Amino acid sequence: QVQLLESGGGLVQAGGSLRLSCAASESIYEFNSMGWYRQAPGKERELVARITVGGTTNYADFAKGRFTISRENPNAVYLQMLGLKSEDTAVYYCDANRLARNYWGQGTQVTVSS
């Protein structure tokens, strides 16, 4: 069973930064892609950023220029977030996709105070 564990969330002031980590129970290169999603209260879960096994990245418009998805070891994916805004407040989830199946972590809360 694939397990994903997010960490790095917390409370930060507007303009601050956070780095989220997603530790996977197996090599991230076994998945077609890895991604970060977020869900704010009362809203649907939305894509933040994704990286394919080949290294191609794509970002939601709100994330472009502020967030960076990376992989620095074979079992983890990261999300560097700069210039955080109050509207970035949400639970952030790690996602792994393989053979049309998605695996999810339990999420990490990010709260940005204005």
C-alpha positions in Angstrom: 0.0 0.0 0.0 1.4 3.4 -1.0 1.8 5.8 1.8 2.4 9.5 1.5 3.2 11.7 4.5 3.1 15.5 4.2 4.9 17.8 6.6 6.1 21.4 6.8 2.8 23.2 7.2 2.1 25.8 9.9 1.2 29.3 10.6 3.0 32.1 8.8 2.5 35.8 8.2 1.6 37.1 4.8 4.7 37.5 2.7 6.4 34.6 4.4 7.5 31.3 3.1 7.1 27.6 3.8 8.5 24.4 2.4 6.3 21.4 2.4 7.6 17.9 2.1 6.0 14.7 1.0 7.7 11.5 2.0 6.6 8.4 -0.1 6.8 4.8 1.0 8.4 3.9 -2.3 10.5 5.6 -5.0 8.6 8.6 -6.5 10.0 7.4 -9.9 7.6 4.5 -9.7 4.7 7.0 -10.3 3.6 8.7 -13.5 3.6 12.0 -11.6 3.6 13.5 -8.2 1.6 16.6 -7.2 0.4 19.0 -4.6 -3.2 19.9 -4.2 -4.9 22.2 -1.7 -8.4 22.5 -0.3 -9.6 25.6 1.5 -12.7 25.5 3.7 -15.9 25.4 1.6 -14.0 25.0 -1.6 -13.1 22.1 -3.9 -9.6 20.5 -3.9 -7.5 22.2 -6.6 -4.2 21.5 -8.2 -1.2 23.5 -7.0 1.7 21.9 -8.9 2.6 18.7 -10.5 5.8 17.0 -11.7 6.0 14.1 -14.1 8.4 11.2 -13.9 10.2 12.9 -16.8 10.6 16.1 -14.8 8.0 18.2 -16.6 6.3 20.6 -14.2 3.0 22.5 -14.4 1.5 25.0 -12.0 -1.8 26.5 -11.3 -1.9 30.2 -12.3 -1.9 31.3 -8.7 1.2 29.3 -8.0 3.3 30.5 -10.9 6.2 32.6 -9.9 5.7 31.9 -6.2 5.7 28.1 -5.7 8.2 25.6 -6.9 7.8 21.8 -6.9 11.0 19.8 -6.7 12.3 16.3 -6.0 15.7 16.2 -4.3 15.7 12.6 -3.3 14.1 9.4 -4.7 11.4 9.2 -2.0 10.3 12.8 -1.5 8.7 15.7 -3.3 8.8 19.2 -2.0 6.8 22.4 -2.5 8.6 25.7 -1.8 6.1 28.5 -1.3 7.2 32.1 -1.3 5.2 35.3 -0.9 2.4 33.6 0.9 -1.0 35.3 0.9 -4.0 34.8 3.1 -5.8 33.2 0.2 -3.2 30.4 0.3 -4.6 29.2 3.6 -5.7 25.6 3.0 -4.9 22.0 3.7 -2.2 20.9 1.3 -2.2 17.3 0.0 0.4 15.3 -1.7 -0.7 13.1 -4.6 0.9 10.3 -6.5 -0.5 9.0 -9.8 0.1 5.6 -11.2 -1.9 3.6 -13.8 -4.9 6.0 -13.5 -5.0 5.6 -9.8 -4.3 8.4 -7.3 -2.9 8.0 -3.9 -3.2 10.7 -1.3 -1.6 11.8 1.9 -3.5 13.0 5.0 -2.6 16.6 4.3 -0.8 19.4 6.1 -2.4 22.7 7.2 -1.0 26.0 6.0 -2.4 29.1 7.6 -1.4 32.5 6.4 -2.2 35.4 8.6 -2.7 38.9 7.1 
